[in-house]
Amino acid sequence: MSLLHRGAGREPLAELSRFRGEFYSCLTARSDALFELADAVLCGDGPVRSLAELSLVGEHRRGHGGLYAALARGWVEADRMRRALASVPLPRAVDGRLVLAVDVSCWLRPDAHTSPERILCHTYGRGKDQHIPVPGWPYSIVCALEPGRSSWTAPLDALRLAPGDDTATVTARQLREIIERLITAGQWQAGEPDVLVIADAGYDAPRLAHLLRDLPVQVLARMRSDRVLRRPAPQRQPHTMGRPPRHGGEFVFGQPDTWDTPDTETITRTRLYGTARARSWDRLHPKLTHRSSWAAADGTLPIVEGTVIRLDIDHLPSGATPKPVWLWWSGTDADPVGVDRLWQAYLRRFDIEHTFRLFKQTLGWTCPKIRTPEAADRWTWLILAAYTQLRLARPLAADLRRPWEKPAPVERLTPARVRRDFRHIRPKTSCPATAPKPSQPGPGRPPGRKNSRPTPRHDVHTVRKPDITKPKTKKSTTPRPRRTG
């Protein structure tokens, strides 16, 4: 398929109105207040700083009390919302395939001692080269990527990780449900290229490919530079006694003498990275050792073969020293053109970081001081619905640029610039929310009476700290074990 979006021939205004009506139908409790809260996020002047300030936006016709009550006691049908997000026009790659990126973004709540289900989230860049774990709510977010350089993505799902969840299992289940919804919505049909799922090094790519092997999915993920993979088992010679080997020789990422001649090698000139050299080795697999999570019913461990790609570039736009990037693709027999397409598709994964930045810095995803994780889920769905409306309004928006900004064509408008003009687009679309009824605030707690039911406090789900009274053991001098599984 040559179109960038499936359903690109639809009228943009009609598609935006249809999604707004579907979004309103997903709100089954406090629907009017929640719907107008999303409109206030879209029509506000400047970044969202607090919920109370959103109640002052003209598109929100209710008070701040109703706003907080909607988040605390409202209801969003998550399954219907996911189906609505899967039915809108989605961006596609040049070859017509859907490219999905999955990553975890954290809503940090270090001082929310009365908020339950907080876990430690890894943060980067805090302090001097320190990775400090901070309590919060991590969300696994899946977005469809556009083919070229862009700050736009198409969010499809957001799932909060609960304490004790296995990231690989939860992500595989989330991706499976997304693929099934896309097939049901007609976004993928038989005969089309498989859906490409791109992930970073924090995900176990072979395990994702193994769990999704019955779906039209290919997995492309970055691997750590200290991994060790295995080649296919050599052909068994006649009259050989003993158990046949299951694995061949080692392929150590950090030892070039174990690589041998690559199956493909390409050199590409790029504007940002200079000369990009990509080499690939076919049919490499990890030697699995974690039987509890990998073993099948008969106790055997699977052989998950794939293609390893090493990417070397001349320089980075930031001026830092570039490091080689190791990628693992769940497919085999890749040609030079396919290898180039894969590493370029992986670079598009960083577009999801622009979406996270817009969620937090402009739409105010992590600004509200929400107590319960259920209310945080409702607010997250409102942010995803608001961003989807911005994406659907992209062809309708005018460039309301600042005097110091350069003009931009319609197809190059960023989400923040589209948001500036959404206040003028909104009256042309359907607004199913009804006018508020006159009411008066309740009496509240009588003056001088103390709160007899204090809010319970919840601990962060962490690993038990070591006993400081025990003597410290001497640091081991043995080398770090290799990551073979």
C-alpha positions, 0 to 999 in steps of 0.5 A: 500500500502506497498511502501514508495513512490507511483511510487517508481519503477520509474528510479530516473534519469528519474523522475528528468529529467521529473520534470525539463522539467515540471518545465521549461514548467511552466516558460512562461516569462524569462524562461531561466533566471529563470530556470538557477537561480534555478540551481544556487541555487542548485549548489552554494557553501555554503548557498545563501546570495544574488541574485547578488552572484548567477549570479557568479555561473557557472551554471548561464550563464547570468548577474546579470541584467538579473537575477533581470529582470527575477524575476521582469518581469518573469512569473511562471504558479502557477497552472501548477506548483502545478500540477507538484508538485502533480505528483511526487512520494510522501512519505507515512505513514506505513499504506499507507496514505498520511500525510500532514502538514500545517503551516505558515512561514513568510518572514519578511520585516520590513524595506521594506517601498516601498513593498505593502501588508505587514502585521504583522507576529508573531515571537517567540524568539525575545528579552527576551521571547517576541512575537514581531509582525514584518511586512512581507509576511506570506506564508501558506505552505503544505508539505507531511511528511515521516513516520520516523525521517527525515529532508525531506518533500515534498512541495506541495503548497505555498500561500501568505496570503493577508491582511484581509484573514481569515486563516481558510477559506484560508487554507481550500480552499488551502487544498481542491485544493491540495486534488483534485489535488492529486486525479487527479494525482492518488496519492489517489484512492477509498478504500485507507485510508483518507488523514491525515492533521496535524496542530498546535494550531494556526488553528481551527481544528473543522472548518477545518474538517467541511469545508473539510467534503465532502473530504477523509480527517481527521484533527489532530491538537493541541488545547490550554490547556484552551479549553472547549469542550462538550460531546454528548447530553444525551438521551431524556427521554420519556414525557419530555417537552421543547426543547431538549438539543444539548450539554452534560456536559463540558469537561474542559482541565484544570479541571481533575474532568470533564474528567471521565474515558478515552475511551483508555489509552496506555503507550509507551516507547520512546527513546527521551521522555521516557514514553509516556502516551496517553489517549483519550476521544471519541465524544467531540465537541466545543459549537460554538458561532460565527454564522457569520462564522459557521451558515448554510443556516437555521441558525443552528450551526453544531455539529463537533464531534471528539476525544480528545487525551492527551499526557504526556511525562517524559522529553524533549531532550532539558531538559525543563519541558514538558507540556501535549499536547492536540490533537483533531482528526476529527474521532471517535471510535479510538482504542489504536493502532490508538491513538498511531499512531495519536500522533506519526504522530503529532510529525512528523509535526515538520519535516516541521520546518526543511524544513523552516530552509533549505529554509531560511538558505541554499537556501536563500528564505528570503535573497533577498531584493525583492520589490513586492509581485509578485516577492516574489511569483516567487522566492518562487516557484523557491525555492520549485522547487529547493527543489523538485529536491533535493528530487528527486536526493536523491537516486543519490547523493554521500556523499560528507562529510566534514572531521569532519562529520560522514559517512551517508548511501544514505537513510540518507543523509540530503538535504544539503548533497544532494545539495553538489553533485547536481552539478555532477548530473545536467549534467546527467539530461535534461537542456532545457534552451538555451544559452544566446544571446550576449547583452549590458546593456542599457544606464540607467539614464543620469548622474546628472538627478534625479529620477522624479518618486519615488517609492510609500511607503506603510503602514503596514496593522495593527489595528489602535493604541489607542489614547494616549491622552485618560486616561488609563482604569483600568485593569480588574480583572475578570477571562479570559473567557474560549475558548468554541468555 
